[in-house]
Amino acid sequence: MKKKGLFWVLGWFTLGITFVSAQVGGTATFRFLSLPSSADQVGLGGKQTVDIHNNPLQNFINPALIDSAQTQRVALNYSNWITDIHYGQLAYVWHTKLGPIFTGLHYINYGRFVEADELGNITGNFHGNETAISLGYAYRLHKRWHAGINLKWIHSVLANYRSNGLAIDLGVLYKNNRGGSLALVLRNLGKQLTTYNGTNEPLPFEIDITYAQLLEHAPLRLFLTAENLQKPRIAFINTAYDQTDPNGNIIHQNIGFVDHVFRHIIVGAEFFPRKRFNLRMGYNFRRAAELGLKDIHFSSGLSFGMRIHLGKFDVQYGYGQMHAAGNNHFIGLILLLNPNS
């Protein structure tokens, strides 16, 4: 049965790759689904798909991480994304006879805006928000292999336009006996059920792989992620690097093979990973290249974070530049409802 379960998961992976086109950047709808799911994610670079301290928020990014150690833990994450845009998640893992069941709410509220006609006359106000509700389950394929699935219902309101969608996430996790973890995830497989204006748009599908290793003789855990593998050539031209030749012609930056490779890479490190206090640092090469300004681009890819374990609850903080308008601060809280779990 376990072998059949493994073939079932691999079959779904193949089906997803076959029927979903490569998407990245502004080429898909419901883009909020690609934003970081927790403060610890932000601190480690934004997209690490292995387990991090039994945090239920991790299940948004990889359902294979759903585990009984997360049961009766409620987790919240919040960020003031950009000037009154509120973004966050709420997650809980239930103990059932079938095993742990993950439930989660993922939302972004864009706030209220002044509405005007083509002549500039104010006609009222409008608002925008998007929400995804997740239900997830994980299955133990083998002693060290786990597979999971999330089912997501998505609802979006942008002024007078509305859209609904349905998507799934598929994940596999392997953990060895030497402190190593390897995860493969297919995220946002699905489609719009109802469109904004009659035009179907793809969802932000992506394939991510993460490897993490706890060092044997040092209080350090290292992370390496390859993201958006569904599209090999992921880089685009950043106009901040444009130059003008003596004839007035604009010369764009030259993006080569190595640039495309590194745009997929995220690295991270967690210091003191088995203690009550942890420090985190990450570097996202694509973010550094896309958000950087001329001659000042390295720092755009840096992120930092920390975790404090206080018995019945954990407090987490993440800091990073997620957009060109400035930096983001993420606050996370994990509350243990049953102190004995």
Secondary structure by P-SEA (a helix, b strand, c coil): caaaaaaaaaaaaaaaaaccccccccccccccccccccaaaaaaccccccccccccccccccccccccccccbbbbbbbcccccccccbbbbbbbccccbbbbbcccccccbbbbbccccccccccccbbbbbbbbccccccccbbbbbbbbbbbbbcccbbbbbcbbbbbbbbbcccbbbbbbbbccccccccccccbbbbcccbbbbbbbbbbccccbbbbbbbccccccccccccccccccccccccccccccaaaaaaccbbbbccccccccbbbbbbbbaaaaaaaccccccccccccccbbbbcccbbbbbbbbbccccbbbbbbbbbbcccccc
